[in-house]
Amino acid sequence: MGKLPILCCSLAMLFGCHTRGTYEQTSQELTGLEVIAPHLGYFKSWAPIGNEGANQMTAERQAEQVKALNLCLEQLSSSTEMLPSHALRSVLLVQCMQKQGWQFVVEELYITR
């Protein structure tokens, strides 16, 4: 087994065991590559509303996305002392990003190597 699937599985086990966490942890878990089988995975990212994916964003748009995400993290983290479950944090983060003009995109990948 390659290093990338092992790393992804290790991260999934590490973060997947926590039912309570921070909005920062949730935002990290919502992005990047997730391998679910030897030849199947998902790439999760934020893209401007109306665009299919984030792979063709300019550096300026990437900076705007980081700024919007940081604003959402700040707003959500300060909104309550009691953190909701991972699922609810995910929904709240997606809603906040939509208000900022960003959508959550999940692309299915077939890994051929």
TASULCOR-V607860 format. One record per residue. N is the residue number from 0. RES is the residue in one letter. SS is DSSP state (A for helix, B for strand, O for the rest). PSI is psi in radians with two decimals (999 if undefined). D_CENTER is the distance of its C-alpha to the mean C-alpha in whole Angstrom. Layout:
N;RES;SS;PSI;D_CENTER
N;RES;SS;PSI;D_CENTER
//
This chain:
0;M;O;2.41;25
1;G;O;2.95;23
2;K;A;-0.66;21
3;L;A;-0.85;18
4;P;A;-0.65;18
5;I;A;-0.76;19
6;L;A;-0.79;17
7;C;A;-0.75;14
8;C;A;-0.69;16
9;S;A;-0.76;17
10;L;A;-0.69;13
11;A;A;-0.72;13
12;M;A;-0.70;16
13;L;A;-0.86;16
14;F;A;-0.49;13
15;G;A;-0.32;14
16;C;O;-0.24;17
17;H;O;2.08;16
18;T;O;-0.38;16
19;R;O;2.39;16
20;G;O;-2.88;14
21;T;O;2.91;13
22;Y;A;-0.58;11
23;E;A;-0.77;10
24;Q;A;-0.75;9
25;T;A;-0.74;7
26;S;A;-0.63;5
27;Q;A;-0.65;5
28;E;A;-0.41;5
29;L;O;-0.11;2
30;T;O;2.70;3
31;G;B;-2.99;6
32;L;B;2.36;9
33;E;B;1.97;10
34;V;B;2.18;14
35;I;B;-0.21;16
36;A;B;2.89;19
37;P;O;-0.56;21
38;H;O;0.33;21
39;L;B;2.39;18
40;G;B;3.13;14
41;Y;B;2.49;11
42;F;B;2.11;9
43;K;B;2.33;6
44;S;B;3.02;6
45;W;B;2.41;7
46;A;B;2.66;11
47;P;B;2.48;14
48;I;O;2.27;16
49;G;O;-0.23;18
50;N;O;2.60;17
51;E;O;-0.62;16
52;G;O;3.02;13
53;A;O;0.06;12
54;N;O;-0.17;15
55;Q;O;0.47;17
56;M;O;2.51;16
57;T;O;2.91;19
58;A;A;-0.61;19
59;E;A;-0.76;20
60;R;A;-0.65;17
61;Q;A;-0.69;14
62;A;A;-0.67;16
63;E;A;-0.68;16
64;Q;A;-0.75;12
65;V;A;-0.72;12
66;K;A;-0.78;15
67;A;A;-0.74;13
68;L;A;-0.77;10
69;N;A;-0.67;13
70;L;A;-0.78;15
71;C;A;-0.77;13
72;L;A;-0.72;12
73;E;A;-0.81;16
74;Q;A;-0.83;17
75;L;A;-0.68;15
76;S;A;-0.55;16
77;S;A;-0.06;20
78;S;A;-0.40;20
79;T;O;2.63;21
80;E;O;-0.58;23
81;M;O;2.02;22
82;L;O;2.36;18
83;P;O;3.10;17
84;S;O;2.89;16
85;H;A;-0.77;12
86;A;A;-0.79;12
87;L;A;-0.65;14
88;R;A;-0.69;11
89;S;A;-0.81;8
90;V;A;-0.78;11
91;L;A;-0.65;12
92;L;A;-0.74;9
93;V;A;-0.75;9
94;Q;A;-0.78;13
95;C;A;-0.76;13
96;M;A;-0.61;11
97;Q;A;-0.68;13
98;K;A;-0.48;16
99;Q;O;-0.05;15
100;G;O;0.34;16
101;W;B;2.53;12
102;Q;B;2.66;11
103;F;B;2.19;8
104;V;B;2.29;9
105;V;B;2.08;9
106;E;B;2.20;12
107;E;B;2.35;14
108;L;B;2.41;16
109;Y;B;2.01;19
110;I;O;2.09;20
111;T;O;-0.06;24
112;R;O;999;25
//
